[in-house]
Amino acid sequence: MAVRLFALAAVISLAPSCAGVDGPGVAPDDLTRLLWLPPEATLEEDPATPVRIVNGRSVYADGSASVAFTIEAQPSDLTDRIMERVASLGLEQRRTQYLNPWLATSFAGGWQVLGGGTMLNPSQATRRSPYRRWRGEWEDGLGNILVYDIGGQDRALRVLASYIPRPVVESSLRKVGR
């Protein structure tokens, strides 16, 4: 259930960026630096319809972009690598989520543990690993946002990284009444 919710959240987060007309874009080299794809990761196919794909990253008509991948990694090691990489780009960590300002990003609280434990059924007790989730958001001085949303169990992690240009951020905020 948690995996399906993560996948749904990923699709919903991309939905506003899949419509529109040609908008501002980011240079291919910048896109590759912003949306990091570790060499040991397995790239996932994009369920949306990008206008082009640049080095495995999907670029949409409005200038937003994303990359989704799976990776076997220690969760804290992966987030450390992402935070180091993004820090080198000079982006500022956001304390709250841009679309849900009442929800904190994961910088202060770390990984959320959702579920897990022992499931009892008539024939045996089954131990389930908890589903963990981490969300980091960064913003540059121009109002563009970079998001890394990670979820998974144990070392099996799925990552959705998104670049959201300021015009898309502003449009999304207007649509939700802010």
C-alpha positions in Angstrom: 0.0 0.0 0.0 2.7 2.5 1.0 4.6 1.8 -2.3 1.4 2.5 -4.3 0.9 5.7 -2.4 4.5 6.8 -3.1 4.0 6.0 -6.8 0.7 8.0 -6.8 2.4 10.9 -5.1 5.1 10.9 -7.7 2.6 11.0 -10.5 0.6 13.7 -8.8 3.7 15.8 -8.2 4.5 15.6 -11.9 0.9 16.3 -13.2 1.1 20.1 -13.0 4.4 20.0 -15.0 3.1 17.9 -17.8 0.7 20.5 -19.3 1.3 23.8 -20.9 3.3 25.2 -23.7 7.0 25.6 -24.3 8.4 27.5 -21.3 11.7 28.3 -19.8 14.1 25.4 -19.8 17.4 24.5 -18.2 20.5 23.7 -20.2 21.2 20.0 -20.7 24.5 20.1 -18.7 22.7 22.0 -15.8 19.9 19.4 -15.9 22.3 16.6 -15.6 24.0 18.3 -12.6 20.6 19.1 -10.9 18.9 15.8 -11.3 21.7 13.4 -10.2 21.6 9.8 -11.3 24.1 7.7 -9.4 26.1 5.3 -11.6 24.8 2.2 -9.7 21.1 3.3 -10.0 18.5 1.7 -12.3 16.7 4.3 -14.4 12.9 3.9 -14.4 10.7 4.6 -17.4 8.7 7.8 -17.2 4.9 7.3 -17.0 4.3 10.9 -18.1 4.9 12.2 -21.6 8.1 14.3 -21.7 8.8 16.4 -24.8 12.4 15.2 -24.7 14.8 13.1 -22.7 18.3 14.5 -21.9 20.8 12.0 -20.5 17.9 9.9 -19.0 16.1 13.0 -17.5 12.6 13.7 -18.7 12.0 17.3 -19.8 8.4 18.6 -20.0 6.8 21.3 -22.1 6.8 23.8 -19.3 10.5 23.5 -18.6 10.2 21.3 -15.6 12.2 18.0 -15.5 12.5 14.8 -13.5 14.3 11.5 -13.2 13.2 8.4 -11.4 15.4 5.5 -10.4 15.8 2.6 -8.0 18.9 1.9 -6.0 20.2 -0.5 -3.4 21.7 1.7 -0.7 21.8 2.5 2.9 19.2 5.2 3.3 21.3 7.7 5.3 24.2 7.2 2.9 22.0 8.0 -0.1 20.6 11.2 1.5 24.1 12.3 2.6 25.3 11.9 -1.0 22.3 13.8 -2.4 22.7 16.6 0.2 26.5 17.0 -0.6 25.8 17.1 -4.3 23.0 19.7 -4.0 25.1 21.8 -1.5 27.8 22.0 -4.1 25.3 23.6 -6.5 24.7 26.5 -4.0 20.9 25.8 -3.5 19.3 26.6 -0.1 17.4 23.9 1.8 13.7 24.6 2.3 12.3 24.1 5.8 8.8 23.3 4.5 7.4 21.8 1.3 6.5 24.4 -1.2 3.0 23.0 -2.0 2.4 21.9 1.6 3.9 24.6 3.8 2.5 23.0 7.0 4.7 19.9 6.3 8.4 20.0 7.1 11.0 18.7 4.7 13.2 15.9 6.0 16.3 18.0 6.8 15.5 18.4 10.5 13.5 15.2 11.2 15.3 12.7 8.9 13.6 9.6 7.6 9.9 9.0 8.4 9.1 5.4 9.3 5.7 4.4 8.0 4.3 1.0 9.0 6.2 -2.2 9.5 6.2 -4.7 12.4 4.6 -8.1 12.6 1.6 -9.2 10.6 -0.4 -12.1 12.0 -2.2 -14.5 9.8 -3.8 -17.9 10.6 -0.7 -19.9 9.5 2.2 -17.8 10.7 3.5 -14.4 11.9 5.3 -12.5 9.2 7.8 -9.7 9.9 7.6 -6.7 7.6 10.3 -4.1 7.3 9.0 -0.6 7.7 8.5 1.7 4.7 10.7 4.8 5.1 10.3 8.1 3.3 12.5 11.2 3.0 11.8 14.4 1.1 14.3 17.2 0.5 13.5 20.5 -1.2 16.0 23.2 -2.2 15.5 26.6 -3.8 17.8 28.8 -5.8 17.9 32.6 -5.7 15.5 32.8 -8.7 12.7 30.7 -7.1 13.3 27.5 -9.0 12.9 24.4 -6.8 14.7 21.0 -6.7 13.0 18.1 -5.0 14.3 14.7 -4.1 11.5 12.3 -2.8 12.8 8.9 -1.6 10.9 5.9 -0.3 11.5 2.2 0.3 12.1 -0.7 2.6 15.5 -1.6 4.0 18.1 -0.8 1.2 15.6 -1.0 -1.7 14.9 2.6 -2.5 13.1 4.5 -5.2 14.0 8.1 -5.9 12.0 10.8 -7.8 14.0 13.9 -8.4 12.2 16.9 -9.9 13.3 20.3 -11.1 10.5 22.9 -11.0 11.1 26.3 -12.6 9.7 29.4 -10.9 6.8 30.0 -13.4 5.6 26.4 -12.6 6.0 27.0 -8.9 4.0 30.2 -9.1 1.3 28.7 -11.2 1.0 25.7 -8.8 0.7 28.0 -5.8 -2.0 30.1 -7.5 -4.0 26.9 -8.3 -4.0 26.0 -4.6 -5.0 29.5 -3.5 -1.7 30.9 -2.3 
